[in-house]
Each structure stands twice: as structure tokens, then as C-alpha cells.
């Protein structure tokens, strides 16, 4: 077809293919976007490649997509995602009939990936991403408290060490035992101490002086 003789057509095809495929990962479209994406990228490769090479480039392209998914779902360090994007670039650039057409194909992957984020504003996000990401803030308003009220109430209270602090030990305050730590000091057993700091459930004490 004459339209495929234009270099810029690769930008549109790879752009739509990548946008729909990544969009299927991000939002729940029950496979519709996946079918559209597979259709576009198959058209792209079938125009420029023989059947044997077509399958190879499809595999490289989808391996790249898989690496992006694995990175986003499990690792989140960007290493596999970078390799995945590079694989997708190679897959669309190599079959192109010219350097310019290859650059259009690569640009299409970039724009398509960025454009897929727009689907998040329109469609329901996939549950697979909410399961691996903590979206709620651990705030007092949301019913959370990073500092236990019980432990926070111990600040400035006095107690007695039940064993030697070297610097970790156990103290008793109001007939209740707590694990605590001194500020690098060795505090003997049966010594009066004062709670000077509480960080979560970590209690820091210092020896009381007359």
C-alpha cells in the first residue's frame, strides 16, 4: 500500500501499538487494548519483514514489554525497564526501511508509552498495581499513628532497670516491663532511670542522678 511508503507512518503505528499495549497493563479494559496493540504492531512488522523475521521481532518487542512489567511489579529500580525499552526500540528500528523511518518508529514507542498514562485519567486502574503499592498515607487522620500512644506516654517517666544495660536491657515502669536502650552507657541493674526519648517502640533511657 502506498501509505506505508511514507516514513512517518511508522510513528503512528508503533505509537498506537505501544499506547494500547501499555494501556492494557495500566487499566482494566478486558483485553480490548491488548488486541488493538497486537494488531498495530503486527501490521508494522508485517509491512517491512518476512514471516520468519516478523516472529523474531515480535518476540523481542514483547520481551521488552514483559521486562517493563516485571520491573514495575516486582523490582521498581528501573534496570529491567531500561532494558525493556531498549528492546522495544531495537525491535521497531531494525525492520524500518531507512534510518529516518526507524527514528519515527522509536519516537512512536516513546510517545505511545507516554500517551498510555492518559488512560489512567479515564479508565479504572488495574488492581494488580494497587496490590503492590501503598497508596494510603499513614496519617493520624486516616486512623494510623506512627508513635504508639502507650509508648509516647512513657516520655519523662521514671523506672528501674531489671538487668544491666550494655546498652540494651529491660526496665520496669508502673509494674510493666519494657525493652529499652541507654545512650551508649552501661547502667547497672536496679538503677533508677528516666525515659528521655521514644521512637516508635524504641525507648531510650538515661540514669537518674541525685
Helices and strands as residue ranges (DSSP letters): G 2-5, H 9-26, H 32-48, H 51-70, I 71-75, H 79-94, H 99-116, G 117-121, H 127-130, H 149-152, E 158-161, E 168-173, E 176-182, E 192-199, E 202-207
